[in-house]
Amino acid sequence: MTKEALSRRNALAGAAATVGIGLPVLAACGGDSGSTSTDSASDGGSSDGGSSDSPSAGASSSGTTLGAAADIPVGGGTVFKDAKVVVTQPAEGEFKCFSAICTHQGCPVSSVEDGEIACPCHGSKFSIEDGSPQAGPATAPLGEVDVTVEGGQISLA
């Protein structure tokens, strides 16, 4: 390490102590939020920029209608930015839902392509079947979120 890096780190640690937070908070995950999605017309543009241990971290409240089940492609999925979830259909009539917040550094995932959920920030990819990481740097799976399909509509459970 260089003297410059150490003095910068010490300055940040001192600033953190002054406002009552620790250095680990400053080093916590943060992400780029400049991603776009063309997967759903109902997508908004929100991101919480962080991650949580909760499986449905950042997901909207239960009962929220996401959209028509018919709009979720078999072997693919749709990112619902406003609800912070991604709904996939790995097989005909089988719907899965995961947090749309990447477990690597909290960036919102942006698309579902070639059977994988993609995070644009650092290239992590996740399985549409179980949310498990398929390509790093993420090593933890996306949190599973419960959904219901009723009357052809998918809603958060």
N, C-alpha and C positions, 0 to 999 in steps of 0.2 A: 504494500500500500504506500501511497505517496503521502507526504505531509499535507498536501492540499486536500486529499480525500479524508484524512483524519480530522483536519480542522473543520471541514464542512460537516462531517458526521457529528463532531462535538458541538458545533453550533446548532444543528438540528436537535440534538439531544437536550441542549440547554433550553432551546425555545419550547420544546415539548414539555419539559419539566416546569417551565414558567407558567404555562396555561393548564397544567394539571393532567397532562396525558403522557403516556410513555412512548418511547421510541418505537416499540412494535406497532403502535397504531399508525405512526407515520410510514412504516414500511409495509403496511397492510395492502392488500390487493386493490388495484385501481385499474380502470380500463379505458380504452379508447371507446368513445361513443359515437363515432362517425359512421357507423354501419348503416346500410340500407337494406330493405327487403322488398322483393317483388312478389312474395308468396301469397299475400292476402290483402285484399282491398280494405279489410277492416282493421289492418294494422295501424297503430299510431306510432309515435316516435319516442316512447319513454324508455328510460334505463335507470336502474337503481345504482349502477356503477360499483356494486359490491356484492359479496357473496355471503352466505350464511350457512350454518349447519342444518337448518331446517330443510326438509325435503322439498317443500313448496316455497322456498325462499322467494319473496317478492311476488308471488302469484296473487291474482285478484281473489276476492272473497267467493265463498261457495255460492252456487246458484247463478253465477254469471254465465250467460249464454255466449258461447264463443262463435258458433256458426253452424252451417249445415254439414252434416256428416258426409254428404255427397261431394262436398268441396275438398275433402281430404283425399289425395290420390293414394291408391293402393301401392305400397312399396315406397311411399314418400311421406310428406307431411307439410304442415303449415305453421309458420311462426305467428303468434298473436302477441305483438309487441305491447299493446296496452295491458293485457292480462299477464305479461311476462311468462308465457308458457309456449310450448311447441307441442302440437298434437300430431301424432303419426298414425299410419295405418299399415303396419308391417304385413298383414294378410287381410284379405277381404273380410270386412265386418269386425276386425280386431283393432280397437283404438287404444293408443297409449298416449299419455300426457306427461311431459317433463318440464321442469323449470327451464326457462330460456336464458338463464344466467350461467355462463361458463364457469366451471369449477376451478379453472386455472387462475384467472385474475378478475373475474366478475364482469367480463364484457357480455353484452347480449349476443346470443347466437343470431345468425342472419338468414339462414336458408336451410333447406333440406334437399340434398342432391345425391343421386347415386346411392340411396339407402343409408345416408349418413346426415346427421345434424352438424352443420358447420359453424364454427366461430371464426369470424374474420380477423380478429385481433392478432392471434399468434398461430393460427392454423389447426387448432384442436378440432377433432371430429368425434362424434358420438353415435352409437348404434341407435337406429330407430326402434329396435325391439326392446331394449332394456336401459338405454341411456349410458351404457358403459363406454369408456373412452376407446376409440379405435386408432387414433393418431394423437400424439402429444403436441404440446407439453402437458396438457391436462392428464392427471392420473386418477382422479375421482370421477364417478359417474354423475350425470345430471340427476337431480332429485326428482323422484316420481311424484306426480300430482294426480289425485283421483278425479275422474270425469264420469259423467253419465251420458248415455245416448237415449233420448226419448223424443218421439215424434220427429225423428230425422234431424234433431238438433243436438249438438254437443254442448254440455254445460259443465262447469266446475262442480264437483260433488261437495 
